[in-house]
């Protein structure tokens, strides 16, 4: 008789979209948008590059 082990499941954290915008009269986007995917898809800022998580586009050099 085998004993089943329960594995821990990590809950994914909801993205904090409010950090990507700045409200100065009108909404202003803080990060660049992906040139391949279009508006609405932001590029993630890393130490040495900015990259798109959806299509894989990357620009070297950072912010």
C-alpha positions as CSV (number, residue, x, y, z in Angstrom):
1,X,0.0,0.0,0.0
2,X,1.6,3.2,-1.2
3,X,1.4,6.4,0.8
4,X,0.7,9.5,-1.3
5,X,2.7,12.6,-0.5
6,X,1.1,16.0,-0.9
7,X,3.3,18.5,-2.6
8,X,3.3,22.2,-1.7
9,X,1.6,24.4,-4.4
10,X,2.7,28.0,-4.6
11,X,0.0,30.5,-5.2
12,X,0.8,33.0,-7.9
13,X,0.8,36.6,-6.8
14,X,-1.4,39.0,-8.7
15,X,0.6,41.6,-10.7
16,X,0.6,45.0,-9.1
17,X,-0.4,47.0,-12.2
18,X,-0.8,50.2,-10.3
19,X,3.0,50.4,-10.0
20,X,3.4,50.6,-13.8
21,X,1.5,53.9,-14.1
22,X,1.9,57.4,-12.7
23,X,-1.1,59.7,-12.2
24,X,-0.2,63.2,-13.1
25,X,-3.5,64.7,-14.4
26,X,-3.6,61.8,-16.9
27,X,-2.2,58.3,-16.6
28,X,1.4,58.1,-17.7
29,X,3.2,54.7,-18.3
30,X,6.5,54.3,-16.4
31,X,8.0,51.4,-18.4
32,X,8.5,51.2,-22.1
33,X,6.1,49.1,-24.2
34,X,7.1,46.2,-26.4
35,X,7.6,47.2,-30.0
36,X,6.6,43.7,-31.3
37,X,3.5,43.1,-29.0
38,X,2.3,46.7,-29.0
39,X,0.7,48.9,-26.3
40,X,-0.4,47.2,-23.2
41,X,2.6,44.8,-22.9
42,X,5.4,46.4,-20.8
43,X,9.1,45.6,-20.9
44,X,10.5,44.3,-17.6
45,X,13.6,46.1,-16.2
46,X,16.5,43.9,-15.3
47,X,20.0,44.8,-14.2
48,X,21.6,44.7,-17.7
49,X,18.6,44.6,-20.1
50,X,14.9,45.2,-20.6
51,X,12.9,42.4,-21.9
52,X,9.4,41.3,-22.9
53,X,8.0,38.3,-21.1
54,X,5.4,37.6,-23.8
55,X,7.5,37.4,-27.0
56,X,11.1,37.4,-25.7
57,X,12.2,40.7,-27.2
58,X,15.2,42.2,-25.4
59,X,17.2,45.4,-25.4
60,X,20.7,45.3,-23.9
61,X,21.8,48.2,-21.8
62,X,19.1,48.4,-19.2
63,X,16.9,51.4,-18.4
